[in-house]
Amino acid sequence: WSEEITILTGERDWELGIRGEPYVRNPCIIKVGKEYWLYYSAGYIVLPDTGYEEPKYIGLAHARDLLGPYEKLPRPIITPNLKDEWRNLGAGAIKVYRFRDVFLGFNNGIYWGEDLHSHSAIHILLSKDGVNWFDSPLNPVISPTGSGWKKSFVYQLDVKLIDGELWMYYNARDDWVSGIERIGLAICSLPKI
């Protein structure tokens, strides 16, 4: 491996932590035409029932070269919204893929549930332009179960296409404060086109 190269730092108000520290993470880079698009989480909220931080916003930056310089959009593309059942605390993170002329995003929004606990579930988001997203009607695709190894959070995912199937690896927690994280695998067979 080479020495690390910083390609993005938190500078805007929404990219900072609660103490004013730069806070960007969870990068996802895809190539769109001749540009590299870098999706990233920025800022954070502290979950009241766990005491740890989760991403508040999702931003997007573009560059002609993989190593930058990246030009950020001025505002986040996904934000928490009190009226959003699945992102009322934070936007979480996103992994973006291109499927023909559609952008497909797997997002783990952070939300306060009816059980008065924080949670994260995995959703499919769709977009024509990669900036403006809407939820699939099939959401959530993987959610906390309320008991067992996926009791509280389902998040941090990666998806790979393997022999006509989508394989999603993801993290899950079995509690809020003292929970143990485990890695799960969900497989979705794709229709033959």
Backbone as ProteinMPNN parsed JSONL, in Angstrom:
{"seq_chain_A": "WSEEITILTGERDWELGIRGEPYVRNPCIIKVGKEYWLYYSAGYIVLPDTGYEEPKYIGLAHARDLLGPYEKLPRPIITPNLKDEWRNLGAGAIKVYRFRDVFLGFNNGIYWGEDLHSHSAIHILLSKDGVNWFDSPLNPVISPTGSGWKKSFVYQLDVKLIDGELWMYYNARDDWVSGIERIGLAICSLPKI", "coords_chain_A": {"N_chain_A": [[0.835, -1.193, 0.0], [0.359, 2.295, -0.635], [1.453, 5.441, 0.836], [-0.997, 7.16, 2.78], [-3.429, 9.307, 1.219], [-5.072, 12.288, 1.524], [-8.207, 13.007, 0.333], [-10.521, 14.329, 0.806], [-11.888, 16.599, 3.104], [-13.645, 17.698, 6.044], [-15.242, 20.763, 5.988], [-17.364, 22.53, 5.773], [-20.174, 23.82, 7.691], [-22.095, 21.764, 8.115], [-20.541, 19.543, 7.856], [-19.139, 19.148, 10.124], [-18.357, 17.998, 13.465], [-19.956, 17.879, 16.747], [-18.267, 19.308, 18.35], [-17.055, 20.988, 16.633], [-15.166, 19.742, 15.079], [-13.682, 18.486, 12.019], [-15.596, 16.144, 10.192], [-15.951, 13.646, 8.23], [-16.83, 10.645, 6.55], [-17.271, 7.144, 5.567], [-16.884, 6.683, 2.65], [-17.939, 6.413, -0.785], [-17.196, 5.747, -3.984], [-18.018, 6.239, -7.35], [-17.813, 5.897, -10.93], [-18.937, 8.221, -13.217], [-19.594, 8.867, -16.366], [-16.958, 10.829, -17.369], [-16.18, 11.559, -14.906], [-15.431, 11.22, -11.378], [-17.52, 10.366, -8.771], [-17.987, 11.098, -5.473], [-19.582, 9.924, -2.814], [-20.415, 10.633, 0.55], [-20.561, 10.417, 4.155], [-21.344, 12.935, 6.572], [-20.768, 15.115, 9.375], [-22.393, 14.465, 12.551], [-24.663, 12.838, 14.834], [-25.249, 12.293, 18.294], [-26.361, 9.378, 19.59], [-28.985, 9.116, 21.88], [-29.556, 6.835, 23.416], [-27.393, 5.183, 23.227], [-24.988, 6.543, 23.259], [-23.054, 6.755, 21.299], [-21.74, 7.979, 18.127], [-23.457, 8.682, 15.078], [-23.783, 9.071, 11.511], [-24.986, 12.215, 10.316], [-25.562, 13.586, 7.888], [-25.527, 13.174, 4.266], [-23.259, 13.761, 1.735], [-22.054, 14.921, -1.527], [-19.424, 14.877, -3.855], [-17.492, 15.871, -6.743], [-14.968, 14.893, -9.144], [-12.406, 15.099, -11.676], [-10.238, 13.466, -11.641], [-9.328, 10.479, -9.943], [-7.99, 10.866, -7.497], [-8.594, 13.453, -6.922], [-8.557, 17.093, -7.364], [-11.566, 17.226, -5.378], [-14.739, 18.628, -5.921], [-17.167, 19.819, -3.903], [-20.731, 19.525, -3.556], [-22.746, 22.27, -2.478], [-24.598, 21.807, -0.402], [-25.878, 19.157, 1.724], [-27.026, 16.05, 0.21], [-28.746, 14.226, 1.243], [-30.648, 14.454, 4.134], [-31.46, 14.442, 7.68], [-34.889, 14.166, 8.705], [-37.595, 15.049, 10.572], [-40.123, 14.143, 9.875], [-39.66, 11.908, 8.43], [-39.914, 8.558, 8.616], [-37.77, 6.754, 8.604], [-35.386, 8.158, 8.636], [-35.241, 10.011, 10.718], [-33.443, 10.799, 12.642], [-30.816, 10.734, 11.564], [-28.987, 10.751, 8.41], [-27.331, 8.611, 7.869], [-25.405, 6.345, 5.955], [-24.442, 5.778, 2.49], [-24.303, 3.495, -0.211], [-23.624, 3.52, -3.556], [-24.685, 2.498, -6.782], [-24.633, 2.008, -10.329], [-27.276, 1.162, -12.465], [-28.096, 0.464, -15.485], [-29.738, 3.254, -16.656], [-30.247, 4.281, -14.182], [-29.573, 5.393, -10.872], [-28.772, 3.478, -8.117], [-29.157, 3.248, -4.74], [-28.049, 2.028, -1.612], [-29.061, 2.611, 1.5], [-28.542, 3.331, 4.925], [-30.427, 4.681, 6.971], [-30.767, 6.553, 10.049], [-32.867, 6.233, 12.773], [-35.464, 7.073, 15.158], [-37.315, 4.797, 16.836], [-40.664, 3.392, 17.316], [-40.478, 1.972, 19.629], [-39.093, 3.538, 21.325], [-36.319, 3.633, 21.029], [-33.158, 4.076, 19.362], [-32.428, 3.214, 15.959], [-31.219, 1.523, 12.981], [-31.843, 0.829, 9.615], [-31.721, -0.912, 6.475], [-32.242, 0.484, 3.331], [-33.508, 0.754, -0.033], [-32.717, 3.235, -2.286], [-33.627, 5.267, -5.054], [-32.607, 7.039, -8.025], [-32.609, 9.364, -10.708], [-30.684, 11.213, -11.359], [-28.609, 10.955, -9.54], [-28.446, 12.688, -7.448], [-30.909, 13.634, -6.417], [-32.999, 11.746, -4.512], [-35.31, 8.994, -4.034], [-37.353, 6.873, -1.991], [-37.639, 3.351, -2.391], [-40.673, 1.511, -2.84], [-40.547, -0.896, -1.553], [-39.276, -0.801, 0.849], [-38.33, -1.129, 4.376], [-35.418, -3.026, 3.245], [-33.795, -4.65, 4.764], [-34.159, -4.914, 8.166], [-33.982, -4.077, 11.718], [-34.713, -6.71, 14.033], [-35.774, -6.676, 16.554], [-35.173, -8.589, 18.401], [-32.666, -11.088, 19.102], [-29.709, -11.478, 16.99], [-29.89, -9.281, 15.287], [-31.107, -7.241, 16.671], [-31.064, -4.381, 17.25], [-29.647, -2.593, 15.37], [-29.018, -2.374, 11.855], [-26.651, -2.077, 9.456], [-23.82, -0.444, 7.717], [-22.868, -1.591, 4.962], [-22.099, -3.631, 2.048], [-22.381, -4.394, -1.373], [-22.303, -6.927, -3.801], [-22.293, -8.203, -7.132], [-22.853, -11.454, -7.946], [-22.759, -14.135, -9.95], [-25.385, -13.609, -11.133], [-26.786, -12.887, -8.877], [-27.471, -10.63, -6.185], [-25.339, -10.044, -3.595], [-25.429, -9.056, -0.351], [-23.474, -7.908, 2.175], [-23.529, -7.086, 5.585], [-23.442, -5.194, 8.675], [-24.698, -5.941, 11.943], [-26.261, -5.29, 15.095], [-26.816, -6.552, 18.402], [-27.819, -5.224, 20.573], [-28.085, -2.041, 22.321], [-26.249, -0.373, 24.003], [-24.29, -2.209, 25.043], [-24.0, -3.946, 22.95], [-23.161, -6.624, 20.67], [-21.488, -6.75, 17.594], [-22.206, -8.307, 14.52], [-21.662, -9.935, 11.349], [-23.767, -10.088, 8.614], [-25.307, -11.821, 5.811], [-27.184, -11.267, 2.984], [-28.982, -12.528, 0.248], [-30.084, -11.864, -2.995], [-31.81, -13.03, -5.704], [-31.57, -12.142, -9.092], [-33.814, -11.198, -11.711], [-33.73, -12.787, -14.907], [-32.745, -11.012, -17.711]], "CA_chain_A": [[0.0, 0.0, 0.0], [1.06, 3.575, -0.649], [1.116, 6.324, 1.946], [-2.359, 7.667, 2.625], [-3.626, 10.6, 0.562], [-6.352, 12.885, 1.901], [-8.904, 13.534, -0.837], [-11.692, 15.1, 1.229], [-11.934, 16.958, 4.52], [-14.855, 18.409, 6.441], [-15.015, 22.202, 6.138], [-18.633, 23.249, 5.899], [-20.823, 23.649, 9.0], [-22.786, 20.48, 8.199], [-19.525, 18.487, 7.816], [-18.392, 19.208, 11.38], [-18.925, 17.343, 14.629], [-20.567, 18.781, 17.727], [-17.21, 20.145, 18.924], [-16.471, 21.752, 15.54], [-14.113, 18.991, 14.407], [-14.066, 17.957, 10.706], [-16.126, 14.8, 10.362], [-16.447, 13.005, 7.015], [-16.481, 9.228, 6.547], [-18.099, 6.253, 4.752], [-16.823, 7.064, 1.241], [-18.373, 5.521, -1.864], [-16.836, 6.4, -5.239], [-18.421, 5.6, -8.593], [-17.451, 6.675, -12.11], [-20.085, 8.66, -13.995], [-18.983, 9.523, -17.522], [-15.512, 11.044, -17.178], [-15.985, 12.065, -13.549], [-15.582, 10.371, -10.201], [-18.478, 10.921, -7.827], [-17.687, 10.639, -4.123], [-20.642, 10.066, -1.808], [-19.804, 10.522, 1.87], [-21.315, 10.847, 5.328], [-20.734, 14.118, 7.184], [-21.376, 15.5, 10.634], [-22.942, 13.332, 13.286], [-25.503, 13.028, 16.002], [-24.958, 11.323, 19.346], [-27.61, 8.681, 19.901], [-29.22, 9.253, 23.319], [-29.64, 5.563, 24.126], [-26.147, 4.423, 23.071], [-23.836, 7.401, 23.551], [-22.092, 6.846, 20.21], [-22.057, 8.88, 17.022], [-23.891, 8.156, 13.782], [-23.765, 10.153, 10.516], [-26.18, 13.052, 10.216], [-25.822, 14.001, 6.512], [-24.8, 12.558, 3.155], [-22.845, 14.749, 0.753], [-21.557, 14.445, -2.808], [-18.36, 15.687, -4.464], [-17.098, 15.394, -8.07], [-13.588, 15.175, -9.564], [-11.994, 14.515, -12.956], [-9.208, 12.477, -11.32], [-9.72, 9.701, -8.763], [-7.393, 11.433, -6.284], [-9.048, 14.824, -6.744], [-9.349, 17.647, -6.268], [-13.009, 17.033, -5.403], [-15.569, 19.804, -5.709], [-18.359, 19.395, -3.173], [-21.974, 20.268, -3.669], [-22.784, 23.156, -1.309], [-25.464, 21.301, 0.663], [-26.026, 17.692, 1.703], [-28.068, 15.548, -0.688], [-29.708, 13.523, 2.102], [-30.613, 15.042, 5.468], [-32.505, 13.921, 8.56], [-36.153, 14.871, 8.627], [-38.46, 14.528, 11.641], [-41.292, 13.496, 9.291], [-39.215, 10.694, 7.741], [-39.928, 7.441, 9.557], [-36.526, 5.983, 8.567], [-34.228, 9.048, 8.738], [-35.624, 11.14, 11.565], [-32.281, 11.207, 13.444], [-29.641, 10.954, 10.728], [-29.018, 10.201, 7.055], [-26.553, 7.375, 7.813], [-24.429, 6.247, 4.871], [-25.023, 5.26, 1.252], [-23.471, 2.835, -1.222], [-24.322, 3.823, -4.797], [-24.352, 1.688, -7.945], [-25.382, 2.354, -11.546], [-27.971, 0.064, -13.124], [-28.562, 1.096, -16.715], [-29.781, 4.716, -16.529], [-30.738, 4.609, -12.836], [-28.678, 5.273, -9.732], [-29.344, 2.635, -7.074], [-28.448, 3.483, -3.489], [-28.413, 1.285, -0.409], [-28.905, 3.603, 2.556], [-28.927, 2.926, 6.274], [-30.837, 5.839, 7.75], [-30.795, 6.415, 11.502], [-34.199, 6.694, 13.164], [-36.007, 6.809, 16.489], [-38.441, 3.902, 16.607], [-41.83, 3.424, 18.198], [-40.09, 1.347, 20.893], [-38.313, 4.56, 22.035], [-34.9, 3.342, 20.859], [-32.598, 4.396, 18.048], [-32.254, 2.058, 15.084], [-30.797, 1.737, 11.605], [-32.329, -0.211, 8.713], [-31.202, -0.737, 5.118], [-33.266, 0.849, 2.357], [-33.123, 1.014, -1.423], [-33.082, 4.544, -2.807], [-33.496, 5.354, -6.505], [-32.407, 8.396, -8.515], [-32.284, 9.519, -12.129], [-29.522, 12.088, -11.523], [-27.588, 10.691, -8.53], [-28.489, 13.747, -6.437], [-32.248, 13.639, -5.834], [-33.295, 10.342, -4.244], [-36.594, 8.644, -3.434], [-37.395, 5.536, -1.413], [-38.354, 2.266, -3.048], [-41.856, 1.11, -2.059], [-40.286, -2.179, -0.893], [-38.429, -0.555, 2.019], [-36.894, -1.408, 4.331], [-35.102, -4.354, 2.731], [-33.319, -5.386, 5.945], [-34.407, -4.057, 9.324], [-33.798, -4.732, 13.014], [-35.745, -7.704, 14.328], [-36.308, -6.491, 17.906], [-34.57, -9.61, 19.255], [-31.629, -11.833, 18.401], [-28.457, -10.827, 16.588], [-30.207, -8.042, 14.568], [-32.091, -6.6, 17.546], [-31.112, -2.919, 17.317], [-29.142, -1.861, 14.208], [-28.552, -3.058, 10.651], [-25.972, -0.977, 8.773], [-22.482, -0.687, 7.159], [-23.077, -2.659, 4.003], [-21.455, -3.659, 0.743], [-23.135, -5.26, -2.272], [-21.554, -7.45, -4.942], [-23.026, -9.03, -8.073], [-22.193, -12.756, -8.044], [-23.533, -15.127, -10.711], [-26.791, -13.256, -11.277], [-27.394, -12.595, -7.576], [-26.893, -9.554, -5.379], [-24.933, -10.477, -2.258], [-25.234, -7.909, 0.537], [-22.876, -8.129, 3.489], [-23.897, -5.951, 6.429], [-23.25, -5.319, 10.122], [-25.908, -5.881, 12.774], [-25.992, -5.284, 16.538], [-27.851, -7.238, 19.193], [-28.242, -4.39, 21.694], [-27.768, -0.642, 22.101], [-25.002, 0.063, 24.64], [-23.29, -3.278, 25.159], [-24.268, -4.89, 21.879], [-22.103, -7.267, 19.896], [-21.719, -6.652, 16.161], [-21.974, -9.496, 13.702], [-21.795, -9.688, 9.914], [-24.806, -10.89, 7.978], [-25.311, -11.923, 4.361], [-28.505, -11.407, 2.359], [-28.806, -12.814, -1.175], [-31.271, -11.599, -3.8], [-31.685, -13.495, -7.092], [-32.04, -11.144, -10.05], [-34.507, -11.813, -12.853], [-32.954, -12.841, -16.146], [-33.251, -10.003, -18.662]], "C_chain_A": [[0.873, 1.248, 0.0], [0.799, 4.306, 0.66], [-0.293, 6.856, 1.713], [-2.37, 9.045, 1.972], [-5.003, 11.105, 0.968], [-6.997, 13.468, 0.659], [-10.126, 14.372, -0.466], [-11.584, 15.385, 2.721], [-13.245, 17.697, 4.799], [-14.544, 19.87, 6.698], [-16.306, 22.979, 6.378], [-19.268, 22.95, 7.262], [-21.438, 22.262, 9.152], [-21.814, 19.298, 8.136], [-18.72, 18.4, 9.109], [-19.126, 18.45, 12.474], [-19.45, 18.356, 15.629], [-19.548, 19.657, 18.438], [-16.49, 20.951, 17.846], [-15.365, 21.03, 14.785], [-14.59, 18.511, 13.033], [-14.495, 16.502, 10.84], [-16.756, 14.315, 9.064], [-15.962, 11.563, 7.026], [-17.411, 8.464, 5.602], [-18.074, 6.609, 3.268], [-17.361, 5.974, 0.314], [-18.102, 6.263, -3.166], [-17.345, 5.569, -6.406], [-17.97, 6.489, -9.749], [-18.713, 6.949, -12.904], [-19.535, 9.457, -15.171], [-17.488, 9.615, -17.313], [-15.187, 11.561, -15.781], [-16.068, 10.952, -12.517], [-16.514, 11.094, -9.241], [-18.22, 10.272, -6.474], [-18.866, 10.963, -3.206], [-20.008, 9.858, -0.444], [-20.779, 10.964, 2.962], [-20.582, 12.019, 5.968], [-21.503, 14.511, 8.437], [-21.882, 14.274, 11.369], [-23.902, 13.8, 14.36], [-25.061, 11.993, 17.032], [-26.289, 10.688, 19.739], [-27.831, 8.667, 21.412], [-29.223, 7.939, 24.089], [-28.394, 4.694, 23.965], [-24.921, 5.224, 23.476], [-22.819, 7.453, 22.425], [-22.663, 7.632, 19.035], [-22.498, 8.115, 15.784], [-24.012, 9.322, 12.808], [-25.1, 10.89, 10.384], [-26.561, 13.374, 8.768], [-25.085, 13.11, 5.517], [-24.534, 13.649, 2.128], [-22.344, 14.088, -0.516], [-20.521, 15.427, -3.333], [-17.968, 15.044, -5.79], [-15.639, 15.74, -8.342], [-13.33, 14.53, -10.918], [-10.979, 13.4, -12.749], [-9.621, 11.768, -10.038], [-9.19, 10.308, -7.465], [-7.729, 12.912, -6.085], [-8.29, 15.817, -7.599], [-10.854, 17.455, -6.485], [-13.72, 18.344, -5.121], [-16.89, 19.339, -5.104], [-19.586, 20.183, -3.591], [-22.113, 21.106, -2.399], [-23.595, 22.649, -0.123], [-25.529, 19.781, 0.62], [-27.15, 17.27, 0.751], [-29.115, 14.72, 0.064], [-29.53, 14.058, 3.52], [-31.644, 14.36, 6.364], [-33.759, 14.794, 8.452], [-37.083, 14.249, 9.668], [-39.695, 13.812, 11.104], [-40.95, 12.202, 8.564], [-39.091, 9.567, 8.757], [-38.573, 6.759, 9.679], [-35.266, 6.838, 8.679], [-34.538, 10.249, 9.614], [-34.507, 11.593, 12.497], [-31.075, 11.545, 12.571], [-29.778, 10.275, 9.38], [-28.262, 8.885, 6.949], [-25.506, 7.422, 6.725], [-25.133, 5.701, 3.637], [-23.933, 4.595, 0.413], [-24.255, 2.94, -2.52], [-23.772, 2.965, -5.931], [-25.15, 2.22, -9.129], [-26.013, 1.086, -12.099], [-28.677, 0.67, -14.319], [-28.579, 2.606, -16.525], [-30.281, 5.178, -15.164], [-29.598, 4.476, -11.822], [-29.421, 4.488, -8.655], [-28.516, 2.833, -5.809], [-28.967, 2.59, -2.382], [-28.056, 2.197, 0.762], [-29.328, 3.027, 3.896], [-29.217, 4.175, 7.11], [-30.897, 5.515, 9.239], [-32.122, 7.002, 11.987], [-34.519, 6.315, 14.611], [-37.276, 6.007, 16.285], [-39.566, 4.068, 17.6], [-41.534, 2.8, 19.555], [-39.236, 2.264, 21.764], [-36.828, 4.198, 22.11], [-34.464, 3.815, 19.481], [-32.362, 3.103, 17.28], [-31.62, 2.505, 13.775], [-31.292, 0.555, 10.795], [-31.811, 0.097, 7.313], [-32.366, -0.561, 4.151], [-32.67, 0.947, 0.96], [-33.635, 2.403, -1.787], [-32.832, 4.534, -4.308], [-33.364, 6.813, -6.913], [-32.122, 8.364, -10.007], [-30.992, 10.306, -12.315], [-28.41, 11.847, -10.5], [-27.556, 11.704, -7.403], [-29.82, 13.733, -5.689], [-32.735, 12.193, -5.733], [-34.715, 10.161, -3.735], [-36.554, 7.182, -2.995], [-38.144, 4.558, -2.308], [-39.575, 1.911, -2.209], [-41.648, -0.203, -1.305], [-39.518, -2.025, 0.426], [-39.119, -0.852, 3.336], [-36.625, -2.825, 3.809], [-34.495, -5.248, 3.808], [-33.476, -4.455, 7.137], [-34.121, -4.813, 10.617], [-34.988, -5.635, 13.325], [-36.383, -7.531, 15.709], [-35.81, -7.523, 18.897], [-33.488, -10.314, 18.439], [-30.462, -10.973, 17.943], [-28.668, -9.546, 15.78], [-31.197, -7.191, 15.373], [-32.192, -5.09, 17.345], [-30.733, -2.187, 16.037], [-28.755, -2.811, 13.088], [-27.948, -1.961, 9.774], [-24.63, -1.419, 8.198], [-22.494, -1.85, 6.177], [-22.177, -2.546, 2.786], [-22.209, -4.681, -0.096], [-22.264, -5.661, -3.446], [-22.489, -8.277, -5.808], [-22.248, -10.318, -8.279], [-23.142, -13.722, -8.745], [-25.031, -14.834, -10.763], [-27.532, -13.008, -9.976], [-26.711, -11.385, -6.954], [-26.595, -10.117, -3.995], [-24.667, -9.232, -1.419], [-24.673, -8.392, 1.875], [-23.181, -6.898, 4.322], [-23.565, -6.255, 7.89], [-24.608, -5.267, 10.808], [-25.48, -5.937, 14.237], [-27.152, -5.921, 17.284], [-28.288, -6.453, 20.426], [-27.804, -2.955, 21.413], [-26.422, -0.283, 22.709], [-23.935, -1.029, 24.616], [-23.441, -4.331, 24.065], [-23.023, -5.442, 21.221], [-22.468, -7.139, 18.424], [-21.397, -7.972, 15.488], [-22.158, -9.112, 12.244], [-22.825, -10.65, 9.351], [-24.633, -10.902, 6.469], [-26.749, -12.127, 3.907], [-28.283, -11.574, 0.864], [-30.136, -12.612, -1.89], [-31.009, -12.082, -5.228], [-32.278, -12.443, -8.026], [-32.765, -11.843, -11.193], [-33.61, -11.792, -14.083], [-33.574, -11.898, -17.155], [-32.67, -10.283, -20.037]], "O_chain_A": [[1.972, 1.26, 0.555], [0.018, 3.845, 1.493], [-0.728, 6.986, 0.569], [-1.447, 9.841, 2.148], [-5.998, 10.407, 0.772], [-6.411, 14.326, -0.002], [-10.702, 15.046, -1.32], [-11.227, 14.505, 3.504], [-13.867, 18.248, 3.891], [-13.689, 20.193, 7.522], [-16.319, 23.971, 7.107], [-18.94, 21.951, 7.903], [-21.315, 21.647, 10.212], [-22.229, 18.158, 8.344], [-17.734, 17.666, 9.183], [-20.344, 18.28, 12.427], [-19.394, 19.561, 15.383], [-19.919, 20.649, 19.065], [-15.437, 21.532, 18.106], [-14.695, 21.63, 13.944], [-15.761, 18.165, 12.876], [-13.835, 15.717, 11.521], [-17.941, 14.538, 8.819], [-14.842, 11.276, 7.447], [-18.239, 9.066, 4.919], [-19.133, 6.819, 2.675], [-17.251, 4.781, 0.596], [-18.713, 7.299, -3.426], [-17.14, 4.356, -6.456], [-17.769, 7.691, -9.571], [-19.468, 6.031, -13.227], [-19.067, 10.583, -15.002], [-16.821, 8.602, -17.103], [-14.053, 11.954, -15.506], [-16.676, 9.904, -12.738], [-16.328, 12.271, -8.935], [-18.235, 9.048, -6.347], [-19.112, 12.122, -2.871], [-19.148, 8.991, -0.293], [-21.687, 11.763, 2.731], [-19.355, 12.094, 5.919], [-22.706, 14.279, 8.554], [-21.801, 13.161, 10.851], [-23.947, 14.972, 14.736], [-24.552, 10.932, 16.669], [-27.219, 11.373, 20.165], [-26.944, 8.245, 22.154], [-28.925, 7.921, 25.283], [-28.338, 3.589, 24.506], [-23.939, 4.671, 23.971], [-21.802, 8.133, 22.565], [-23.859, 7.908, 18.951], [-21.978, 7.04, 15.482], [-24.309, 10.442, 13.222], [-26.173, 10.288, 10.347], [-27.748, 13.431, 8.444], [-24.15, 12.392, 5.873], [-25.443, 14.363, 1.705], [-22.219, 12.866, -0.589], [-20.705, 16.642, -3.267], [-18.09, 13.83, -5.958], [-15.127, 16.743, -7.846], [-13.961, 13.532, -11.267], [-10.866, 12.496, -13.577], [-10.2, 12.386, -9.144], [-9.873, 10.267, -6.441], [-7.2, 13.55, -5.175], [-7.485, 15.438, -8.449], [-11.349, 17.513, -7.61], [-13.355, 19.079, -4.204], [-17.631, 18.567, -5.712], [-19.495, 21.361, -3.937], [-21.641, 20.69, -1.341], [-23.322, 23.008, 1.023], [-25.259, 19.181, -0.421], [-28.096, 18.021, 0.514], [-30.233, 14.536, -0.418], [-28.417, 14.111, 4.042], [-32.598, 13.763, 5.865], [-33.69, 15.985, 8.15], [-37.327, 13.043, 9.637], [-40.262, 12.964, 11.793], [-41.846, 11.478, 8.128], [-38.253, 9.625, 9.656], [-38.245, 6.235, 10.744], [-34.171, 6.288, 8.805], [-34.148, 11.373, 9.298], [-34.606, 12.667, 13.089], [-30.39, 12.537, 12.818], [-30.571, 9.348, 9.213], [-28.519, 8.108, 6.029], [-24.795, 8.417, 6.581], [-26.266, 5.225, 3.713], [-22.8, 5.072, 0.341], [-25.405, 2.509, -2.593], [-22.567, 2.734, -6.032], [-26.216, 2.811, -8.953], [-25.354, 0.05, -12.19], [-29.721, 1.309, -14.185], [-27.531, 3.194, -16.257], [-30.691, 6.328, -15.004], [-28.773, 3.567, -11.909], [-30.565, 4.802, -8.325], [-27.305, 2.609, -5.816], [-30.176, 2.413, -2.227], [-26.887, 2.511, 0.981], [-30.337, 2.328, 3.997], [-28.363, 4.655, 7.855], [-31.057, 4.36, 9.634], [-32.461, 8.137, 11.651], [-33.944, 5.394, 15.19], [-38.212, 6.474, 15.637], [-39.444, 4.787, 18.592], [-42.246, 3.058, 20.525], [-38.719, 1.847, 22.8], [-36.17, 4.428, 23.125], [-35.271, 3.939, 18.56], [-32.13, 2.044, 17.864], [-31.499, 3.698, 13.498], [-31.177, -0.592, 11.229], [-31.498, 1.247, 7.005], [-33.328, -1.329, 4.147], [-31.475, 1.194, 0.797], [-34.815, 2.712, -1.622], [-31.916, 3.86, -4.779], [-33.911, 7.708, -6.268], [-31.472, 7.445, -10.505], [-30.278, 10.106, -13.297], [-27.36, 12.483, -10.589], [-26.731, 11.597, -6.496], [-29.845, 13.811, -4.46], [-32.866, 11.502, -6.743], [-35.269, 11.049, -3.087], [-35.82, 6.368, -3.554], [-39.162, 4.905, -2.907], [-39.52, 1.999, -0.982], [-42.494, -0.583, -0.496], [-39.152, -3.023, 1.047], [-40.347, -0.832, 3.416], [-37.476, -3.708, 3.912], [-34.661, -6.467, 3.769], [-32.978, -3.329, 7.117], [-34.029, -6.041, 10.616], [-36.119, -5.356, 12.928], [-37.402, -8.154, 16.008], [-35.997, -7.363, 20.103], [-33.413, -10.146, 17.222], [-30.254, -9.871, 18.452], [-27.718, -8.786, 15.598], [-32.033, -6.497, 14.793], [-33.301, -4.561, 17.274], [-31.425, -1.247, 15.646], [-28.238, -3.903, 13.327], [-28.644, -1.022, 9.388], [-24.32, -2.61, 8.183], [-22.161, -2.976, 6.545], [-21.575, -1.504, 2.531], [-22.629, -5.719, 0.416], [-21.564, -4.827, -4.021], [-23.37, -8.968, -5.297], [-21.105, -10.285, -8.737], [-24.189, -14.083, -8.208], [-25.849, -15.707, -10.473], [-28.76, -12.927, -9.962], [-25.522, -11.148, -7.169], [-27.491, -10.607, -3.309], [-23.779, -8.443, -1.741], [-25.3, -9.166, 2.597], [-23.102, -5.777, 3.819], [-23.425, -7.413, 8.284], [-25.544, -4.634, 10.319], [-24.468, -6.551, 14.578], [-28.306, -5.845, 16.863], [-29.053, -6.967, 21.242], [-27.211, -2.686, 20.369], [-25.513, 0.087, 21.964], [-22.8, -0.782, 24.207], [-23.048, -5.482, 24.25], [-21.968, -4.808, 21.217], [-23.611, -7.386, 18.04], [-20.439, -8.657, 15.845], [-22.748, -8.075, 11.942], [-22.765, -11.859, 9.577], [-23.897, -10.086, 5.915], [-27.443, -13.029, 4.375], [-27.487, -10.846, 0.27], [-31.174, -13.116, -1.46], [-30.089, -11.598, -5.887], [-33.362, -11.919, -7.772], [-32.386, -12.941, -11.599], [-32.819, -10.866, -14.264], [-34.772, -11.965, -17.429], [-32.961, -9.559, -20.989]]}, "name": "protein", "num_of_chains": 1, "seq": "WSEEITILTGERDWELGIRGEPYVRNPCIIKVGKEYWLYYSAGYIVLPDTGYEEPKYIGLAHARDLLGPYEKLPRPIITPNLKDEWRNLGAGAIKVYRFRDVFLGFNNGIYWGEDLHSHSAIHILLSKDGVNWFDSPLNPVISPTGSGWKKSFVYQLDVKLIDGELWMYYNARDDWVSGIERIGLAICSLPKI"}
